[in-house]
Structure formats: C-alpha cells, structure tokens
C-alpha cells in the first residue's frame, strides 16, 4: 500500500446582519434654548436623518446656532426643532 496523506480542511464562515433603518433614538427632553420640552436626538442619528454632517452639527452647536445638551449619562443630544429652524433660516 502506498504512503498516502490525508488532509482535512474545515472552513467556518460567519455572517452578521445589521438592520439600521428606523432606529432613530428620539427623546422628549427639556431644551433650554427653546425653553420647552422638545424632541432631542443623538448627533449621529440627527446627522443621518437630516443629511447634515456630524462635524457641521458640532460646529453649529458650538456657535449656539442650534440647541444642544449633554444628558446625565454623557450622551450629546441636539434639539431637532432648532435644526429645522436653522435650515429654514429662522434662528432663535
């Protein structure tokens, strides 16, 4: 019997499926700029929803052109209404 070598090959694959649509995290929080309870969103969710780049939202917040706040757990939130007003040119 000839010397034969057996080779066993095992291939393992993994797939990951992420569903991202409709996952906007909107919270009704008090906005000091509006002086009322408004819809607040995380900066990444608002960027996705509005099409405004994250960096631009940070810059607008720093210039006080849109309202923002930080929650107790450290999440940076932006007032959705102030962004809508900014886009219309009505800055309050």
Secondary structure, 3 states (H helix, E strand, C coil): CCCCCCCCCCCCCCCCCCCCCCCCCEEEEEECCCCEEEEEEEHHHHHHHHCCCHHHHHHHHHCCCCCEEECCCCCEEEEHHHHHHHHHCCCC
